[in-house]
Amino acid sequence: MYTEKVVFEKTNLYGCGDGDDVYTVKEFRERVECGAFIDYDGYGHPVKDKKADLSIEVRPSRVDQIPIDATHIVWYNR
């Protein structure tokens, strides 16, 4: 369930903006494909309507398991 509020105005800023570190699903996949994010780096949660589902953990090695209804990923770097 998407219940946890996520705060962001822009995406793809890698910790340089105000609020949470958020990527569109496409941006997240692109970062994984080029090796910018690996499992060792951290984890994320899927986001929809600016709310995260904390029951689902997103790892770079499992981008194929991102829920179809997710629009963004909130990322937590180690």
N, C-alpha and C positions, 0 to 999 in steps of 0.2 A: 504494500500500500504506500502510495506517495503521500507522506504526512509531514515530513520534516522540512521546514522552510529553508530555502537556499537563497542567498543574497548575492546578486550579480547584476551588472548593467551591460557588461561586455564579456565576450568569451575569448578563449585562446590567448590569455595574457600570462600564463605560467607564473602565477604568484605576484605579478607586478601591479595588479589593480586593487581596487577596494572590494571588499566582500570575499566570497568564496572563489576558489579556483575552478572555473567551470568551462567546459568545452561542449560544442555540439557533438552529437554522435559521430558525424563525419570528421570533424577536427580531431577527435580522440582517436578514431581509426587511423587517420593519416599519421599522427604522432607515433602510434604503435608500429605502423608499417615501416617508418623510417628509423625505428629503434630509439626514439626519444623517450618512450616509456617502456619499461620492462617490469616484470613482477617484483623485482627487488626494490624498485623505486617507491612503491606504495600501492594504493588501491582506490577505488572510487565507488560511487553509488549511482544508479540511474535516476534521472530527473525528468519530471513531467509537470508542466504548469508551475514551475519554480518551487516544486516540492520533491524531495528525495525519498526513495524507498530504502531505508536503512537495513531492511531484511535481505537485500540482494547486494553482494559484494562483486564489483567489477574488477577483474584483473586483466592486464594486457594480453596474457596468454589465452584468455577466454572471451575475446571481443565478439565471437560468434554467439555468445550467450546473453548479450545485451537485450533486454526486453524490447519487443517490436514497437511498443508504445512510448518508449523513452525518447525524448528529444535532445537531452543533454546528459553529460556525466559530470558530477562534482568529484574532484580529485583531491586526495589527501597524500601528499608526498611524505615519505619517511623522514 
